[in-house]
């Protein structure tokens, strides 16, 4: 069902107001009332579209998330570097409020399921494509555990940026890429019976 131009405008105004307040106040201080006031609409208008704050912020996060593929440059090192740069960009988030808001929304399973399906799954598929191209070129071991590698990079990026509030230096990014290029990557192991 297509929204009317007015409904689209109201929808956009509310999301823009939520983005502004999320950046200025953070997730905990953001309220549906404050969003309505800043958007210039009634509380009823906001609640008609989003039943609670988690649903509103969840839609905002999904709408702002970038899902893009790393182009095939024919150069595994360059593609891995581009992939890790994307991971770092996504972890840092524009405005710095994305991850804290996502963590706050983890308590709402429907929001997290939608985020996993619409953002994380396509991003992981794009990352796997980079790894598969590197395997096809013979630059990455065929038995690499792609999921564990992607999780490792994401975890390191989140810990360094969000927990330690420390910068990732370009040479550190290169070192992580070098680990993959030299074959020091997580490998798929046969499962053993317990």
Buried (B, 14 or more C-beta within 10 A) or exposed (E): EEEEEEEEEBBEBBBBBBBBBBBEEBBEEBEBEBBBBBBEBEEEBBBEBBEEBBBBBBBBBBBBBEBEBBEEEEBBBEBBBBBBBBBBEBBBBEEEBBBBBBEBBEEBEEBBEBBEEBBBEBBBEBBBBBBBBBBEEEBBBEEBBBBBBBEBBBEBBBEBBBEEEEEBEEEBBBEBBEBBBEEEBBEEEEEEEE
